[in-house]
Amino acid sequence: MRHRPALVTAGAALAGALALAGCSGSGSGSGSSGSGSSKAELSVSGPYMPQPVSADMAAGFLTIANKGGAEDELTEVTSDVAGQVTMHSTMGGAMREKNSFAIPAHGQLVFKSGGNHLMFEKLKHQPKQGQTVTVKLTFAKSGPLTVEMPVKSATYNPSTGH
């Protein structure tokens, strides 16, 4: 019975030390060799598709955040709702199709109305407001991410929706 309290105390101390190490390592940005510092850590937020006004084409928007210490690259986007999904940049009012987009370390890639965006072409059916479209994002280094993209009204603008 004497050994049990010592083991519990040692276990609690170890758990506390690990929790502290996890906190200091994740927020320091010191470039330490802890997990996540040498690879991309990708997550997606704010995905949406305005209800398409065209029967064969739609746009899509989302933000990909990279909390990791290494750059990655979005290389392909696919969806079961479209025959093809292309990526576009918009600079100075001119739209250009791109084969990939860099996602900087400790940064983000933003697809928004009037800027970078996804184009869903050759729609197999016209998504309607309230439905969800499944999108697969493929990266150069990280594993693929599957995103559920809600279909919003044709005039939806997230800057006014928050």
Phi and psi in radians as a Rosetta constraint file:
Dihedral C 1 N 2 CA 2 C 2 CIRCULARHARMONIC -1.158 0.35
Dihedral N 2 CA 2 C 2 N 3 CIRCULARHARMONIC -0.561 0.35
Dihedral C 2 N 3 CA 3 C 3 CIRCULARHARMONIC -1.334 0.35
Dihedral N 3 CA 3 C 3 N 4 CIRCULARHARMONIC -0.462 0.35
Dihedral C 3 N 4 CA 4 C 4 CIRCULARHARMONIC -1.055 0.35
Dihedral N 4 CA 4 C 4 N 5 CIRCULARHARMONIC -0.885 0.35
Dihedral C 4 N 5 CA 5 C 5 CIRCULARHARMONIC -1.040 0.35
Dihedral N 5 CA 5 C 5 N 6 CIRCULARHARMONIC -0.637 0.35
Dihedral C 5 N 6 CA 6 C 6 CIRCULARHARMONIC -1.135 0.35
Dihedral N 6 CA 6 C 6 N 7 CIRCULARHARMONIC -0.722 0.35
Dihedral C 6 N 7 CA 7 C 7 CIRCULARHARMONIC -1.153 0.35
Dihedral N 7 CA 7 C 7 N 8 CIRCULARHARMONIC -0.732 0.35
Dihedral C 7 N 8 CA 8 C 8 CIRCULARHARMONIC -1.089 0.35
Dihedral N 8 CA 8 C 8 N 9 CIRCULARHARMONIC -0.771 0.35
Dihedral C 8 N 9 CA 9 C 9 CIRCULARHARMONIC -1.111 0.35
Dihedral N 9 CA 9 C 9 N 10 CIRCULARHARMONIC -0.767 0.35
Dihedral C 9 N 10 CA 10 C 10 CIRCULARHARMONIC -1.111 0.35
Dihedral N 10 CA 10 C 10 N 11 CIRCULARHARMONIC -0.718 0.35
Dihedral C 10 N 11 CA 11 C 11 CIRCULARHARMONIC -1.120 0.35
Dihedral N 11 CA 11 C 11 N 12 CIRCULARHARMONIC -0.728 0.35
Dihedral C 11 N 12 CA 12 C 12 CIRCULARHARMONIC -1.135 0.35
Dihedral N 12 CA 12 C 12 N 13 CIRCULARHARMONIC -0.701 0.35
Dihedral C 12 N 13 CA 13 C 13 CIRCULARHARMONIC -1.127 0.35
Dihedral N 13 CA 13 C 13 N 14 CIRCULARHARMONIC -0.732 0.35
Dihedral C 13 N 14 CA 14 C 14 CIRCULARHARMONIC -1.129 0.35
Dihedral N 14 CA 14 C 14 N 15 CIRCULARHARMONIC -0.782 0.35
Dihedral C 14 N 15 CA 15 C 15 CIRCULARHARMONIC -1.053 0.35
Dihedral N 15 CA 15 C 15 N 16 CIRCULARHARMONIC -0.741 0.35
Dihedral C 15 N 16 CA 16 C 16 CIRCULARHARMONIC -1.103 0.35
Dihedral N 16 CA 16 C 16 N 17 CIRCULARHARMONIC -0.733 0.35
Dihedral C 16 N 17 CA 17 C 17 CIRCULARHARMONIC -1.131 0.35
Dihedral N 17 CA 17 C 17 N 18 CIRCULARHARMONIC -0.715 0.35
Dihedral C 17 N 18 CA 18 C 18 CIRCULARHARMONIC -1.150 0.35
Dihedral N 18 CA 18 C 18 N 19 CIRCULARHARMONIC -0.699 0.35
Dihedral C 18 N 19 CA 19 C 19 CIRCULARHARMONIC -1.097 0.35
Dihedral N 19 CA 19 C 19 N 20 CIRCULARHARMONIC -0.750 0.35
Dihedral C 19 N 20 CA 20 C 20 CIRCULARHARMONIC -1.136 0.35
Dihedral N 20 CA 20 C 20 N 21 CIRCULARHARMONIC -0.735 0.35
Dihedral C 20 N 21 CA 21 C 21 CIRCULARHARMONIC -1.103 0.35
Dihedral N 21 CA 21 C 21 N 22 CIRCULARHARMONIC -0.703 0.35
Dihedral C 21 N 22 CA 22 C 22 CIRCULARHARMONIC -1.104 0.35
Dihedral N 22 CA 22 C 22 N 23 CIRCULARHARMONIC -0.705 0.35
Dihedral C 22 N 23 CA 23 C 23 CIRCULARHARMONIC -1.181 0.35
Dihedral N 23 CA 23 C 23 N 24 CIRCULARHARMONIC -0.799 0.35
Dihedral C 23 N 24 CA 24 C 24 CIRCULARHARMONIC -1.232 0.35
Dihedral N 24 CA 24 C 24 N 25 CIRCULARHARMONIC -0.574 0.35
Dihedral C 24 N 25 CA 25 C 25 CIRCULARHARMONIC -1.299 0.35
Dihedral N 25 CA 25 C 25 N 26 CIRCULARHARMONIC -0.607 0.35
Dihedral C 25 N 26 CA 26 C 26 CIRCULARHARMONIC -1.368 0.35
Dihedral N 26 CA 26 C 26 N 27 CIRCULARHARMONIC -0.504 0.35
Dihedral C 26 N 27 CA 27 C 27 CIRCULARHARMONIC -1.803 0.35
Dihedral N 27 CA 27 C 27 N 28 CIRCULARHARMONIC -0.083 0.35
Dihedral C 27 N 28 CA 28 C 28 CIRCULARHARMONIC -1.311 0.35
Dihedral N 28 CA 28 C 28 N 29 CIRCULARHARMONIC -0.653 0.35
Dihedral C 28 N 29 CA 29 C 29 CIRCULARHARMONIC 1.110 0.35
Dihedral N 29 CA 29 C 29 N 30 CIRCULARHARMONIC 0.427 0.35
Dihedral C 29 N 30 CA 30 C 30 CIRCULARHARMONIC -1.440 0.35
Dihedral N 30 CA 30 C 30 N 31 CIRCULARHARMONIC -0.075 0.35
Dihedral C 30 N 31 CA 31 C 31 CIRCULARHARMONIC 1.380 0.35
Dihedral N 31 CA 31 C 31 N 32 CIRCULARHARMONIC 0.342 0.35
Dihedral C 31 N 32 CA 32 C 32 CIRCULARHARMONIC -1.125 0.35
Dihedral N 32 CA 32 C 32 N 33 CIRCULARHARMONIC 2.901 0.35
Dihedral C 32 N 33 CA 33 C 33 CIRCULARHARMONIC -1.536 0.35
Dihedral N 33 CA 33 C 33 N 34 CIRCULARHARMONIC 0.389 0.35
Dihedral C 33 N 34 CA 34 C 34 CIRCULARHARMONIC -1.194 0.35
Dihedral N 34 CA 34 C 34 N 35 CIRCULARHARMONIC 2.913 0.35
Dihedral C 34 N 35 CA 35 C 35 CIRCULARHARMONIC -1.071 0.35
Dihedral N 35 CA 35 C 35 N 36 CIRCULARHARMONIC 2.426 0.35
Dihedral C 35 N 36 CA 36 C 36 CIRCULARHARMONIC 1.619 0.35
Dihedral N 36 CA 36 C 36 N 37 CIRCULARHARMONIC -0.348 0.35
Dihedral C 36 N 37 CA 37 C 37 CIRCULARHARMONIC -1.367 0.35
Dihedral N 37 CA 37 C 37 N 38 CIRCULARHARMONIC -0.391 0.35
Dihedral C 37 N 38 CA 38 C 38 CIRCULARHARMONIC -1.942 0.35
Dihedral N 38 CA 38 C 38 N 39 CIRCULARHARMONIC 0.187 0.35
Dihedral C 38 N 39 CA 39 C 39 CIRCULARHARMONIC -2.505 0.35
Dihedral N 39 CA 39 C 39 N 40 CIRCULARHARMONIC 2.878 0.35
Dihedral C 39 N 40 CA 40 C 40 CIRCULARHARMONIC -1.290 0.35
Dihedral N 40 CA 40 C 40 N 41 CIRCULARHARMONIC 2.523 0.35
Dihedral C 40 N 41 CA 41 C 41 CIRCULARHARMONIC -2.206 0.35
Dihedral N 41 CA 41 C 41 N 42 CIRCULARHARMONIC 1.704 0.35
Dihedral C 41 N 42 CA 42 C 42 CIRCULARHARMONIC -1.729 0.35
Dihedral N 42 CA 42 C 42 N 43 CIRCULARHARMONIC 2.493 0.35
Dihedral C 42 N 43 CA 43 C 43 CIRCULARHARMONIC -2.551 0.35
Dihedral N 43 CA 43 C 43 N 44 CIRCULARHARMONIC 2.735 0.35
Dihedral C 43 N 44 CA 44 C 44 CIRCULARHARMONIC -2.045 0.35
Dihedral N 44 CA 44 C 44 N 45 CIRCULARHARMONIC 2.425 0.35
Dihedral C 44 N 45 CA 45 C 45 CIRCULARHARMONIC -2.401 0.35
Dihedral N 45 CA 45 C 45 N 46 CIRCULARHARMONIC 2.747 0.35
Dihedral C 45 N 46 CA 46 C 46 CIRCULARHARMONIC 1.058 0.35
Dihedral N 46 CA 46 C 46 N 47 CIRCULARHARMONIC 0.579 0.35
Dihedral C 46 N 47 CA 47 C 47 CIRCULARHARMONIC -1.252 0.35
Dihedral N 47 CA 47 C 47 N 48 CIRCULARHARMONIC 2.461 0.35
Dihedral C 47 N 48 CA 48 C 48 CIRCULARHARMONIC -2.840 0.35
Dihedral N 48 CA 48 C 48 N 49 CIRCULARHARMONIC 2.726 0.35
Dihedral C 48 N 49 CA 49 C 49 CIRCULARHARMONIC -2.202 0.35
Dihedral N 49 CA 49 C 49 N 50 CIRCULARHARMONIC 2.098 0.35
Dihedral C 49 N 50 CA 50 C 50 CIRCULARHARMONIC -1.134 0.35
Dihedral N 50 CA 50 C 50 N 51 CIRCULARHARMONIC 2.450 0.35
Dihedral C 50 N 51 CA 51 C 51 CIRCULARHARMONIC -0.939 0.35
Dihedral N 51 CA 51 C 51 N 52 CIRCULARHARMONIC 2.148 0.35
Dihedral C 51 N 52 CA 52 C 52 CIRCULARHARMONIC -1.166 0.35
Dihedral N 52 CA 52 C 52 N 53 CIRCULARHARMONIC 2.467 0.35
Dihedral C 52 N 53 CA 53 C 53 CIRCULARHARMONIC -1.590 0.35
Dihedral N 53 CA 53 C 53 N 54 CIRCULARHARMONIC -0.275 0.35
Dihedral C 53 N 54 CA 54 C 54 CIRCULARHARMONIC -1.768 0.35
Dihedral N 54 CA 54 C 54 N 55 CIRCULARHARMONIC 2.600 0.35
Dihedral C 54 N 55 CA 55 C 55 CIRCULARHARMONIC -1.357 0.35
Dihedral N 55 CA 55 C 55 N 56 CIRCULARHARMONIC -0.311 0.35
Dihedral C 55 N 56 CA 56 C 56 CIRCULARHARMONIC -2.108 0.35
Dihedral N 56 CA 56 C 56 N 57 CIRCULARHARMONIC 0.044 0.35
Dihedral C 56 N 57 CA 57 C 57 CIRCULARHARMONIC -2.578 0.35
Dihedral N 57 CA 57 C 57 N 58 CIRCULARHARMONIC 2.518 0.35
Dihedral C 57 N 58 CA 58 C 58 CIRCULARHARMONIC -2.559 0.35
Dihedral N 58 CA 58 C 58 N 59 CIRCULARHARMONIC 2.812 0.35
Dihedral C 58 N 59 CA 59 C 59 CIRCULARHARMONIC -1.914 0.35
Dihedral N 59 CA 59 C 59 N 60 CIRCULARHARMONIC 2.750 0.35
Dihedral C 59 N 60 CA 60 C 60 CIRCULARHARMONIC -2.459 0.35
Dihedral N 60 CA 60 C 60 N 61 CIRCULARHARMONIC 2.578 0.35
Dihedral C 60 N 61 CA 61 C 61 CIRCULARHARMONIC -2.393 0.35
Dihedral N 61 CA 61 C 61 N 62 CIRCULARHARMONIC 2.575 0.35
Dihedral C 61 N 62 CA 62 C 62 CIRCULARHARMONIC -2.999 0.35
Dihedral N 62 CA 62 C 62 N 63 CIRCULARHARMONIC 2.977 0.35
Dihedral C 62 N 63 CA 63 C 63 CIRCULARHARMONIC -2.143 0.35
Dihedral N 63 CA 63 C 63 N 64 CIRCULARHARMONIC 2.304 0.35
Dihedral C 63 N 64 CA 64 C 64 CIRCULARHARMONIC -1.908 0.35
Dihedral N 64 CA 64 C 64 N 65 CIRCULARHARMONIC 2.037 0.35
Dihedral C 64 N 65 CA 65 C 65 CIRCULARHARMONIC -1.723 0.35
Dihedral N 65 CA 65 C 65 N 66 CIRCULARHARMONIC 2.523 0.35
Dihedral C 65 N 66 CA 66 C 66 CIRCULARHARMONIC -2.161 0.35
Dihedral N 66 CA 66 C 66 N 67 CIRCULARHARMONIC 1.812 0.35
Dihedral C 66 N 67 CA 67 C 67 CIRCULARHARMONIC -1.527 0.35
Dihedral N 67 CA 67 C 67 N 68 CIRCULARHARMONIC -0.076 0.35
Dihedral C 67 N 68 CA 68 C 68 CIRCULARHARMONIC -1.463 0.35
Dihedral N 68 CA 68 C 68 N 69 CIRCULARHARMONIC 3.040 0.35
Dihedral C 68 N 69 CA 69 C 69 CIRCULARHARMONIC -1.653 0.35
Dihedral N 69 CA 69 C 69 N 70 CIRCULARHARMONIC 0.152 0.35
Dihedral C 69 N 70 CA 70 C 70 CIRCULARHARMONIC -2.256 0.35
Dihedral N 70 CA 70 C 70 N 71 CIRCULARHARMONIC 2.507 0.35
Dihedral C 70 N 71 CA 71 C 71 CIRCULARHARMONIC -1.210 0.35
Dihedral N 71 CA 71 C 71 N 72 CIRCULARHARMONIC 2.649 0.35
Dihedral C 71 N 72 CA 72 C 72 CIRCULARHARMONIC -2.349 0.35
Dihedral N 72 CA 72 C 72 N 73 CIRCULARHARMONIC -3.080 0.35
Dihedral C 72 N 73 CA 73 C 73 CIRCULARHARMONIC -2.538 0.35
Dihedral N 73 CA 73 C 73 N 74 CIRCULARHARMONIC 2.272 0.35
Dihedral C 73 N 74 CA 74 C 74 CIRCULARHARMONIC -1.398 0.35
Dihedral N 74 CA 74 C 74 N 75 CIRCULARHARMONIC 2.067 0.35
Dihedral C 74 N 75 CA 75 C 75 CIRCULARHARMONIC -1.927 0.35
Dihedral N 75 CA 75 C 75 N 76 CIRCULARHARMONIC -0.360 0.35
Dihedral C 75 N 76 CA 76 C 76 CIRCULARHARMONIC -2.767 0.35
Dihedral N 76 CA 76 C 76 N 77 CIRCULARHARMONIC 2.547 0.35
Dihedral C 76 N 77 CA 77 C 77 CIRCULARHARMONIC -2.283 0.35
Dihedral N 77 CA 77 C 77 N 78 CIRCULARHARMONIC 2.284 0.35
Dihedral C 77 N 78 CA 78 C 78 CIRCULARHARMONIC -2.310 0.35
Dihedral N 78 CA 78 C 78 N 79 CIRCULARHARMONIC 2.750 0.35
Dihedral C 78 N 79 CA 79 C 79 CIRCULARHARMONIC -2.689 0.35
Dihedral N 79 CA 79 C 79 N 80 CIRCULARHARMONIC 2.496 0.35
Dihedral C 79 N 80 CA 80 C 80 CIRCULARHARMONIC -1.234 0.35
Dihedral N 80 CA 80 C 80 N 81 CIRCULARHARMONIC -0.204 0.35
Dihedral C 80 N 81 CA 81 C 81 CIRCULARHARMONIC -1.505 0.35
Dihedral N 81 CA 81 C 81 N 82 CIRCULARHARMONIC -0.280 0.35
Dihedral C 81 N 82 CA 82 C 82 CIRCULARHARMONIC -2.235 0.35
Dihedral N 82 CA 82 C 82 N 83 CIRCULARHARMONIC 2.584 0.35
Dihedral C 82 N 83 CA 83 C 83 CIRCULARHARMONIC -1.195 0.35
Dihedral N 83 CA 83 C 83 N 84 CIRCULARHARMONIC -0.485 0.35
Dihedral C 83 N 84 CA 84 C 84 CIRCULARHARMONIC -2.728 0.35
Dihedral N 84 CA 84 C 84 N 85 CIRCULARHARMONIC 2.473 0.35
Dihedral C 84 N 85 CA 85 C 85 CIRCULARHARMONIC -2.134 0.35
Dihedral N 85 CA 85 C 85 N 86 CIRCULARHARMONIC 2.151 0.35
Dihedral C 85 N 86 CA 86 C 86 CIRCULARHARMONIC -1.977 0.35
Dihedral N 86 CA 86 C 86 N 87 CIRCULARHARMONIC 2.719 0.35
Dihedral C 86 N 87 CA 87 C 87 CIRCULARHARMONIC -1.875 0.35
Dihedral N 87 CA 87 C 87 N 88 CIRCULARHARMONIC 2.400 0.35
Dihedral C 87 N 88 CA 88 C 88 CIRCULARHARMONIC -2.312 0.35
Dihedral N 88 CA 88 C 88 N 89 CIRCULARHARMONIC 2.527 0.35
Dihedral C 88 N 89 CA 89 C 89 CIRCULARHARMONIC -1.870 0.35
Dihedral N 89 CA 89 C 89 N 90 CIRCULARHARMONIC 2.638 0.35
Dihedral C 89 N 90 CA 90 C 90 CIRCULARHARMONIC -2.214 0.35
Dihedral N 90 CA 90 C 90 N 91 CIRCULARHARMONIC 2.055 0.35
Dihedral C 90 N 91 CA 91 C 91 CIRCULARHARMONIC -2.304 0.35
Dihedral N 91 CA 91 C 91 N 92 CIRCULARHARMONIC 2.182 0.35
Dihedral C 91 N 92 CA 92 C 92 CIRCULARHARMONIC 1.019 0.35
Dihedral N 92 CA 92 C 92 N 93 CIRCULARHARMONIC 0.575 0.35
Dihedral C 92 N 93 CA 93 C 93 CIRCULARHARMONIC 1.462 0.35
Dihedral N 93 CA 93 C 93 N 94 CIRCULARHARMONIC -0.122 0.35
Dihedral C 93 N 94 CA 94 C 94 CIRCULARHARMONIC -1.731 0.35
Dihedral N 94 CA 94 C 94 N 95 CIRCULARHARMONIC 2.263 0.35
Dihedral C 94 N 95 CA 95 C 95 CIRCULARHARMONIC -1.695 0.35
Dihedral N 95 CA 95 C 95 N 96 CIRCULARHARMONIC 2.322 0.35
Dihedral C 95 N 96 CA 96 C 96 CIRCULARHARMONIC -2.288 0.35
Dihedral N 96 CA 96 C 96 N 97 CIRCULARHARMONIC 2.331 0.35
Dihedral C 96 N 97 CA 97 C 97 CIRCULARHARMONIC -1.274 0.35
Dihedral N 97 CA 97 C 97 N 98 CIRCULARHARMONIC 2.443 0.35
Dihedral C 97 N 98 CA 98 C 98 CIRCULARHARMONIC -2.203 0.35
Dihedral N 98 CA 98 C 98 N 99 CIRCULARHARMONIC 2.587 0.35
Dihedral C 98 N 99 CA 99 C 99 CIRCULARHARMONIC -1.439 0.35
Dihedral N 99 CA 99 C 99 N 100 CIRCULARHARMONIC -0.409 0.35
Dihedral C 99 N 100 CA 100 C 100 CIRCULARHARMONIC -2.799 0.35
Dihedral N 100 CA 100 C 100 N 101 CIRCULARHARMONIC 2.838 0.35
Dihedral C 100 N 101 CA 101 C 101 CIRCULARHARMONIC -2.304 0.35
Dihedral N 101 CA 101 C 101 N 102 CIRCULARHARMONIC 2.318 0.35
Dihedral C 101 N 102 CA 102 C 102 CIRCULARHARMONIC -1.302 0.35
Dihedral N 102 CA 102 C 102 N 103 CIRCULARHARMONIC 2.522 0.35
Dihedral C 102 N 103 CA 103 C 103 CIRCULARHARMONIC -2.103 0.35
Dihedral N 103 CA 103 C 103 N 104 CIRCULARHARMONIC 1.805 0.35
Dihedral C 103 N 104 CA 104 C 104 CIRCULARHARMONIC -1.159 0.35
Dihedral N 104 CA 104 C 104 N 105 CIRCULARHARMONIC 2.661 0.35
Dihedral C 104 N 105 CA 105 C 105 CIRCULARHARMONIC -1.027 0.35
Dihedral N 105 CA 105 C 105 N 106 CIRCULARHARMONIC 2.414 0.35
Dihedral C 105 N 106 CA 106 C 106 CIRCULARHARMONIC 0.940 0.35
Dihedral N 106 CA 106 C 106 N 107 CIRCULARHARMONIC 0.597 0.35
Dihedral C 106 N 107 CA 107 C 107 CIRCULARHARMONIC -2.439 0.35
Dihedral N 107 CA 107 C 107 N 108 CIRCULARHARMONIC -2.823 0.35
Dihedral C 107 N 108 CA 108 C 108 CIRCULARHARMONIC -2.631 0.35
Dihedral N 108 CA 108 C 108 N 109 CIRCULARHARMONIC 2.767 0.35
Dihedral C 108 N 109 CA 109 C 109 CIRCULARHARMONIC -2.010 0.35
Dihedral N 109 CA 109 C 109 N 110 CIRCULARHARMONIC 2.127 0.35
Dihedral C 109 N 110 CA 110 C 110 CIRCULARHARMONIC -1.962 0.35
Dihedral N 110 CA 110 C 110 N 111 CIRCULARHARMONIC 2.216 0.35
Dihedral C 110 N 111 CA 111 C 111 CIRCULARHARMONIC -1.885 0.35
Dihedral N 111 CA 111 C 111 N 112 CIRCULARHARMONIC 2.014 0.35
Dihedral C 111 N 112 CA 112 C 112 CIRCULARHARMONIC -2.497 0.35
Dihedral N 112 CA 112 C 112 N 113 CIRCULARHARMONIC 2.828 0.35
Dihedral C 112 N 113 CA 113 C 113 CIRCULARHARMONIC -1.026 0.35
Dihedral N 113 CA 113 C 113 N 114 CIRCULARHARMONIC 2.259 0.35
Dihedral C 113 N 114 CA 114 C 114 CIRCULARHARMONIC 1.518 0.35
Dihedral N 114 CA 114 C 114 N 115 CIRCULARHARMONIC -0.052 0.35
Dihedral C 114 N 115 CA 115 C 115 CIRCULARHARMONIC -2.296 0.35
Dihedral N 115 CA 115 C 115 N 116 CIRCULARHARMONIC -2.542 0.35
Dihedral C 115 N 116 CA 116 C 116 CIRCULARHARMONIC -0.999 0.35
Dihedral N 116 CA 116 C 116 N 117 CIRCULARHARMONIC 2.486 0.35
Dihedral C 116 N 117 CA 117 C 117 CIRCULARHARMONIC -2.736 0.35
Dihedral N 117 CA 117 C 117 N 118 CIRCULARHARMONIC 2.856 0.35
Dihedral C 117 N 118 CA 118 C 118 CIRCULARHARMONIC -1.779 0.35
Dihedral N 118 CA 118 C 118 N 119 CIRCULARHARMONIC 2.454 0.35
Dihedral C 118 N 119 CA 119 C 119 CIRCULARHARMONIC -2.031 0.35
Dihedral N 119 CA 119 C 119 N 120 CIRCULARHARMONIC 2.090 0.35
Dihedral C 119 N 120 CA 120 C 120 CIRCULARHARMONIC -1.623 0.35
Dihedral N 120 CA 120 C 120 N 121 CIRCULARHARMONIC 1.956 0.35
Dihedral C 120 N 121 CA 121 C 121 CIRCULARHARMONIC -1.939 0.35
Dihedral N 121 CA 121 C 121 N 122 CIRCULARHARMONIC 2.749 0.35
Dihedral C 121 N 122 CA 122 C 122 CIRCULARHARMONIC 0.952 0.35
Dihedral N 122 CA 122 C 122 N 123 CIRCULARHARMONIC 0.930 0.35
Dihedral C 122 N 123 CA 123 C 123 CIRCULARHARMONIC -0.997 0.35
Dihedral N 123 CA 123 C 123 N 124 CIRCULARHARMONIC 2.365 0.35
Dihedral C 123 N 124 CA 124 C 124 CIRCULARHARMONIC -1.403 0.35
Dihedral N 124 CA 124 C 124 N 125 CIRCULARHARMONIC -0.488 0.35
Dihedral C 124 N 125 CA 125 C 125 CIRCULARHARMONIC -2.701 0.35
Dihedral N 125 CA 125 C 125 N 126 CIRCULARHARMONIC 2.772 0.35
Dihedral C 125 N 126 CA 126 C 126 CIRCULARHARMONIC -1.528 0.35
Dihedral N 126 CA 126 C 126 N 127 CIRCULARHARMONIC 1.940 0.35
Dihedral C 126 N 127 CA 127 C 127 CIRCULARHARMONIC -1.092 0.35
Dihedral N 127 CA 127 C 127 N 128 CIRCULARHARMONIC 2.469 0.35
Dihedral C 127 N 128 CA 128 C 128 CIRCULARHARMONIC -1.974 0.35
Dihedral N 128 CA 128 C 128 N 129 CIRCULARHARMONIC 2.666 0.35
Dihedral C 128 N 129 CA 129 C 129 CIRCULARHARMONIC -0.896 0.35
Dihedral N 129 CA 129 C 129 N 130 CIRCULARHARMONIC 2.360 0.35
Dihedral C 129 N 130 CA 130 C 130 CIRCULARHARMONIC 1.680 0.35
Dihedral N 130 CA 130 C 130 N 131 CIRCULARHARMONIC -0.326 0.35
Dihedral C 130 N 131 CA 131 C 131 CIRCULARHARMONIC -1.457 0.35
Dihedral N 131 CA 131 C 131 N 132 CIRCULARHARMONIC 3.012 0.35
Dihedral C 131 N 132 CA 132 C 132 CIRCULARHARMONIC -2.227 0.35
Dihedral N 132 CA 132 C 132 N 133 CIRCULARHARMONIC 2.425 0.35
Dihedral C 132 N 133 CA 133 C 133 CIRCULARHARMONIC -1.939 0.35
Dihedral N 133 CA 133 C 133 N 134 CIRCULARHARMONIC 2.305 0.35
Dihedral C 133 N 134 CA 134 C 134 CIRCULARHARMONIC -1.553 0.35
Dihedral N 134 CA 134 C 134 N 135 CIRCULARHARMONIC 2.266 0.35
Dihedral C 134 N 135 CA 135 C 135 CIRCULARHARMONIC -2.216 0.35
Dihedral N 135 CA 135 C 135 N 136 CIRCULARHARMONIC 2.348 0.35
Dihedral C 135 N 136 CA 136 C 136 CIRCULARHARMONIC -1.904 0.35
Dihedral N 136 CA 136 C 136 N 137 CIRCULARHARMONIC 2.161 0.35
Dihedral C 136 N 137 CA 137 C 137 CIRCULARHARMONIC -1.800 0.35
Dihedral N 137 CA 137 C 137 N 138 CIRCULARHARMONIC 2.244 0.35
Dihedral C 137 N 138 CA 138 C 138 CIRCULARHARMONIC -1.987 0.35
Dihedral N 138 CA 138 C 138 N 139 CIRCULARHARMONIC 2.365 0.35
Dihedral C 138 N 139 CA 139 C 139 CIRCULARHARMONIC -2.080 0.35
Dihedral N 139 CA 139 C 139 N 140 CIRCULARHARMONIC 2.783 0.35
Dihedral C 139 N 140 CA 140 C 140 CIRCULARHARMONIC -1.174 0.35
Dihedral N 140 CA 140 C 140 N 141 CIRCULARHARMONIC -0.659 0.35
Dihedral C 140 N 141 CA 141 C 141 CIRCULARHARMONIC -2.032 0.35
Dihedral N 141 CA 141 C 141 N 142 CIRCULARHARMONIC -0.713 0.35
Dihedral C 141 N 142 CA 142 C 142 CIRCULARHARMONIC -1.474 0.35
Dihedral N 142 CA 142 C 142 N 143 CIRCULARHARMONIC 2.854 0.35
Dihedral C 142 N 143 CA 143 C 143 CIRCULARHARMONIC -1.206 0.35
Dihedral N 143 CA 143 C 143 N 144 CIRCULARHARMONIC 2.825 0.35
Dihedral C 143 N 144 CA 144 C 144 CIRCULARHARMONIC -1.183 0.35
Dihedral N 144 CA 144 C 144 N 145 CIRCULARHARMONIC 2.685 0.35
Dihedral C 144 N 145 CA 145 C 145 CIRCULARHARMONIC -2.082 0.35
Dihedral N 145 CA 145 C 145 N 146 CIRCULARHARMONIC 2.353 0.35
Dihedral C 145 N 146 CA 146 C 146 CIRCULARHARMONIC -1.815 0.35
Dihedral N 146 CA 146 C 146 N 147 CIRCULARHARMONIC 2.264 0.35
Dihedral C 146 N 147 CA 147 C 147 CIRCULARHARMONIC -2.143 0.35
Dihedral N 147 CA 147 C 147 N 148 CIRCULARHARMONIC 2.368 0.35
Dihedral C 147 N 148 CA 148 C 148 CIRCULARHARMONIC -1.624 0.35
Dihedral N 148 CA 148 C 148 N 149 CIRCULARHARMONIC 1.999 0.35
Dihedral C 148 N 149 CA 149 C 149 CIRCULARHARMONIC -1.823 0.35
Dihedral N 149 CA 149 C 149 N 150 CIRCULARHARMONIC 1.919 0.35
Dihedral C 149 N 150 CA 150 C 150 CIRCULARHARMONIC -1.218 0.35
Dihedral N 150 CA 150 C 150 N 151 CIRCULARHARMONIC 2.505 0.35
Dihedral C 150 N 151 CA 151 C 151 CIRCULARHARMONIC -1.582 0.35
Dihedral N 151 CA 151 C 151 N 152 CIRCULARHARMONIC 2.124 0.35
Dihedral C 151 N 152 CA 152 C 152 CIRCULARHARMONIC -1.828 0.35
Dihedral N 152 CA 152 C 152 N 153 CIRCULARHARMONIC 3.120 0.35
Dihedral C 152 N 153 CA 153 C 153 CIRCULARHARMONIC -1.104 0.35
Dihedral N 153 CA 153 C 153 N 154 CIRCULARHARMONIC 2.734 0.35
Dihedral C 153 N 154 CA 154 C 154 CIRCULARHARMONIC -1.057 0.35
Dihedral N 154 CA 154 C 154 N 155 CIRCULARHARMONIC -0.424 0.35
Dihedral C 154 N 155 CA 155 C 155 CIRCULARHARMONIC -1.804 0.35
Dihedral N 155 CA 155 C 155 N 156 CIRCULARHARMONIC 0.147 0.35
Dihedral C 155 N 156 CA 156 C 156 CIRCULARHARMONIC -1.023 0.35
Dihedral N 156 CA 156 C 156 N 157 CIRCULARHARMONIC 2.344 0.35
Dihedral C 156 N 157 CA 157 C 157 CIRCULARHARMONIC -2.386 0.35
Dihedral N 157 CA 157 C 157 N 158 CIRCULARHARMONIC 1.953 0.35
Dihedral C 157 N 158 CA 158 C 158 CIRCULARHARMONIC -1.085 0.35
Dihedral N 158 CA 158 C 158 N 159 CIRCULARHARMONIC -0.401 0.35
Dihedral C 158 N 159 CA 159 C 159 CIRCULARHARMONIC -1.227 0.35
Dihedral N 159 CA 159 C 159 N 160 CIRCULARHARMONIC -0.404 0.35
Dihedral C 159 N 160 CA 160 C 160 CIRCULARHARMONIC -1.729 0.35
Dihedral N 160 CA 160 C 160 N 161 CIRCULARHARMONIC -0.163 0.35
Dihedral C 160 N 161 CA 161 C 161 CIRCULARHARMONIC -1.578 0.35
Dihedral N 161 CA 161 C 161 N 162 CIRCULARHARMONIC -0.023 0.35
